[in-house]
Amino acid sequence: TSHKRLVFLCKIYKMKEKLQLFDTTLRDGAQTPGVTLTPGNKARIAEKLDAIGFMYIEGGWPQANPTDVEFFREIKGHQFHNAKIVAFGMTGRVGIRAENDAGLEKLLNSEAGIITIFGKSWTLHVKEILSTTAEANLEAISAQYNFYAGKDEGFFLTQNTFLTVTKKIRSMHLIH
């Protein structure tokens, strides 16, 4: 089976720790031109990904996509053997407290159990798209991290041009 192949790969590469795979097919794959995934399609794909041995399955973006909201409703209570379902979203807006941000609330309402936040880190994006400073952006990301840290949900932070801010984020104790 695929799971046995995964275990085999870990052995041949002498991996001491368990390899944890994070799949984004249900979100990234749904953005493929001509592909439309219903909540039912996504649930069946999630079951297959779980059977392969994926640890994390990103179920979609409930902040922006009503189909993804329905998927999270449909998948509630489903028993997976390996995987945890993850909700994807963007960071909250600078100047709005995390606990008052409607978009962040949608992520919590997904009841996914784990949340992945995409944070803009490229200075050009921060200045031109977010219309803020790098410092204010990092403060907002930190506040959102602290907001989620107080919840039961797990939390991942992903970023474009990740290495440009890793040092600053480490200094803020977001990444250990």
C-alpha positions, 0 to 999 in steps of 0.5 A: 500500500501507499502507507507501506511505501511511505514507511519504506522511504523513511527507513531507507533515508534513515529518518529518525522521526516520523515524516509528516505530510501536508496535502493541499489538493483540496484547496490548490487542486480546486483552483485548477482551470476546469476542476470543480470539487463538490463538498462530497468530492472533497470528502472522498478525496480526503478519505483517500489521502487519509488512507495513503497516510497524510498527516494533514489535509488542507480542506479549503478556505472557509473565509472565501469559498462557500463550497469549503464552508459546506465541506467543513460542515460535511466532514465534521465527525468523520473519523480519519485514521491518520489525517487531521483536517486543516482550514486555510485562511489569510491573516487578519487585517492590520488595525483590527483586533484578532478577536473582532476579525470576521475572517478569522472567526470564519476559520474558527467556525469551520471547526477544522481543528487546525488552522493554516494562516497565510501571511504576506511577508514580502516587503513589496506585498506588505507595502503595496497590497496591505498598505502597511509597514513590515513592523505593523504586519509582524505585530498583526501576525503575532497577535493572530498567533496569540489569539489562536494559541488560546484556542484548542485549534492547532496553528500553522503559519505559511508565508510567501518568501518565507526566509525573508521574515523567519529571523524576525518571527523567531525573535517574536517566538512564533517559530521554535 
